[in-house]
Amino acid sequence: MTEQLFSMAHYADQAVLWLLITLSVLSFAIILERFFYLNKVYKDSRMMLERIEKALVENNLGDIKEMAKIQDSVMGTAAAYGVKHIEQSGEKGLEEIFNTFTITLRPRMEKFLSFLGTIGSNAPYIGLLGTVLGIMKAFHDMTQASSEAGQKVVMAGISMALVATATGLAVAIPSVAAYNYFNKKVQSVFDALSAVRELCLAYAKNLGAKK
């Protein structure tokens, strides 16, 4: 059994390293895709928040109808759903409309983020596994080498094994940083969506009061 483990270690440490390289490529691709997508949505949400703030300062709740015309943004689409519902059914059921919109939006906003978080939290352990397997391989090779070359074999094997740990950390650190960064972006977008909902509610109540 022990010999089988050592035999596996001769190949498994390299397999672990290739796995980490593959994960790093996937992580980088996800980070790029999420960066461009979420940044666009985030910028749209910030612009919408500025318009909402201006509408509140000027007491111009009707500006939500102009915001609803911005169909190429998430916030504009949400406002359009809200205004359409108000015109057809009034205030009743408006919160449910926004809750439904949030539920359908969340998978798009959080796409790949759980996978990115998984890579970030597990890559160091995968790298540590590769290091352990590499050290096992180095000591096993030492038993096969002459006494004079044994020390050099071990030192060379350990130095190669530590590459797996370094690679695991190199994969994990940017993945965790990106995961936290994107989660903050997503939360900011949903906060902006809540602001759109509240303005729609205020607009609906204002219409109801005029009637």
N, C-alpha and C positions, 0 to 999 in steps of 0.2 A: 504493500500500500504506500509506504514512504517513498519507494523508488518511483512509483507511478506519479506521485505528487511532484517530485523533483523533475521527472521527465516532462510533466505538463508545464512546469515553471520555465523550461527552456523556450517554450513557444508563447506561453500565456502573457509574459511581460511585454512582448512586442505587440501582441494582440490588443492589450490594454492601451498601449501607446497609440496605436492606430485608431482605436475607439475614441480616445480623447481628441485626436486630430479631427476625426469626423464630427464629433460634438462641437468642436470649436468652429468648424465651417458652418454647421447648422445654426449655432448661436449667433455668429456674425451676420448670417443671412436674415435671421429673425430680427436682430437689432436694427438692421438697415430698413427692412420692410416696415416695422413698427414705428421707427423714427419718422419716416416721411408721412405715413398715414396719420399717426397721432398728432404730429406737429401741425398738419393742415387743419384737423378738427379742432385742436386746441386754439389755434389762431382765430378760427371762425367763432369759437365760443367767447374768446376775449373781446372780439369786436362786438358781439351781441351783448355782452355785459356792459360795454361802454354805452351802447344805444339804450339799454334798459335804464342805466343810471341817468342818462340825459332825459329820458322820458319821465322818470320820477321827479327830477329837478324841475322840469317844465310842466309837470302835471298833465302830460300828454299821453294818457293810457292808450289812445287810439293808434299810436305809432306801432303797436303790435301788429296791425294789419300791414304796415309797410315792411316790417321784419319778416312777415309770413311770405312775402314775395321773393325772398332770397332762397330759392329752391335748391341751389347747389351746395347748401351747407346743412349740417345736422340740425343746428339750432333753428334755421329757417324752416326746415321741414316740420319740426316739432311745433313751431308757432303756427304754421299753416294748418296742421291737424287741429290745433286748439281753436283757432279762429273759425274754421269750418264747422267744428262741433258747436261752438257758441252760436253761430248764425242759424244752425239747424235745430239745436236742442236747448240752447241756453247754458246756464252754469251746471245743471244737473249732469253728472257723469263725466265732467271734465277731468277730474283727478284720475279717474280710472283710465281715461284715454292716455294721459301722460304716463301713468304706471305701465300700461301696456307697451307704449313706445319705448320706455326705458328697458323693459324686459327684452324686447326685440333688438334693441341697440347694444345691450351689454355684451353678447357674444362677439360682435364685430369689434368692439372696443378692447376686449380682453383676449382677443385671438392670439394664440401662441404664448401668452404671458405665463400660464401655469407651466408649460414646457420649459420656458426660459428659466423660471424659478427652480424647476427640478434640476436642470443642468447646473445652475449655480450652487445649489445645496449639495449635490452628489458628486460633482467632478473632483473635489479634493479627496474624497474617499476612494474613487476609482483610481486616482493617481497614487494614493497610498497603497492600494492593492498591487498596482504595478511595481511599486518600489519593493514591497515585501517579496513578491515573486522574483524580482531581479536579484535581491540579496540572497534568496534561496538558491538561485541559479549560480551566483558567484561562489558561494561556499561549496556547492556541489562540485563546481569546476575545480576548486582548490584541491579537493580530494583526488581528482584525477591528474593533477599536475605534480611536477616534482617539488620538493621542499623549497628550492631556491626561487622557483617561479610562482609558488603559491600565493605569496603576499601580493605580488603584482597583479595576479589574476583577481584576487579579492578586491583590491583597491579599484581596479578598472571596472569590475562588475558592479561595485557599489556606486561608483560615479555615474555609470550608465543607468543604474536603477533609480537614482535620484532625479533623473530627467523626467520620469513619470510624475513624481510629486510636483515638480516645477510646472510641468505642462498642465496638471490638474488645477493648480492655483491660477495659472494664466487663463484657463478657460472659465474658472469660477468667478474670479473677481469682476471682470467686465459684465458677466451675465447677471450677477447679483446687483451690481450698480445700475444696469439698464432696467432690470426688473423693478427696482424701487423707483427709478425715474419715470418709467412708463405708468406705473400705478398712480403716481401723483398726477400725471397728466390726465389719466382716465377719471380720477376723482374730481379734478377741476372741471372737466367737461360735464360730468353729472351735476356738479354744483351749479354750473351755468344753465343746465337744463331745468333745474329746480327754480331758478330765477325766472326763466321763460314761463314756466307753469304758474308761478305766483302772479306774474304780470297778466297772464291770460285770465286768471281768476278775478283779479282786480278789475280788468276790463269787462268781464261778464257781469260782475256785480254792479258796476257803474251803468251798464246798459239796462240792467234790471231795475235800477233805481229811477232811471229816466222814464221807463215805461210806467 
